[in-house]
Amino acid sequence: MLSVGIIGLGTIGSVVAKALDSGMAGMTLAAVASGRRDKAMANLANLSSPVDLMTIDEISKRCEIVVDCAPKSVFRDIAVAAFAHGRTLVTISGAGILANEDIEEMARENGGQLVLATGALLGLDAVRAAAEGTIHSVKMITRKPPNALRDAPFIIDNKINLDQLNDAVQVFCGSAREGAIAFPANVNVAAALGLAGVGADSTGLEVWADPHLDRNTHSIEVDSDSAKFSLKIENVQSESNPGTGKITALSVIACLRGMTAPLKVGS
């Protein structure tokens, strides 16, 4: 049995913890870490098996797989601790990876592995396959209800008022790398798309606030020498965090299952 430690027990981490607690072949939830101890203890009380509450360093020493469900601000601390012990780190923080490009080399030098789960974006397998050939262009358009974007640094810093919108408004246009900085909690999908394809600097991104939507919507267009394809996904918002789609936590669970499953579908 592989021991798993989850860092961050919020919108995503709590769902992943319940899945592991319910039973996952070849894996067991051994420990969690959280910046909100009281809330974490309340969540752990609902699990069927006892789980230790530890620090990031303690989890990295004990657990073979470290699952990062924490804010981007602590991504580096988690990665450094995990790779110091040669662990496998599963994360949905594409923005964190872009902001810490030396992390991949750190994993290589210490015998660790960095796994970026699909998160809220479909089609990464197709983009990765196309990248084995030549990709000519990649563009992504993200449309979210205003409540999902209101707390983003870019919105706050530029004093963009998203209250009482009548029509969709484009609030950002640039590269995926720029978008990951401007919206660190909202466009991990764009960062993941950049990492899977032609790079974050060459991946175009538009972000729209749309008052007519109740779902977080992502559309991508890829043109390559092997295929030309368009993909669209409409993600149901999580109740506790409208900026995060419910499917994000499920993608982490699917990623973990694929690590021990006798049949793994998709690359």
Secondary structure, DSSP 8 states (H G I E B T S, - for coil): -EEEEEE--STTHHHHHHHHHH-BTTEEEEEEE-S-HHHHHHHHTTSSS--EE--HHHHHHH-SEEEE-S-GGGHHHHHHHHHHTT-EEEE--HHHHHH-TTHHHHHHHHT-EEEE--TT---HHHHHHHHTS-EEEEEEEEEE-HHHHTT-HHHHHTT---TT-SS-EEEEEEEHHHHHHH-TTT-HHHHHHHHHTT-TTSEEEEEEE-TT-SEEEEEEEEEESS-EEEEEEEEEB-SS-TTSBHHHHHHHHHHHHHHH-SS----
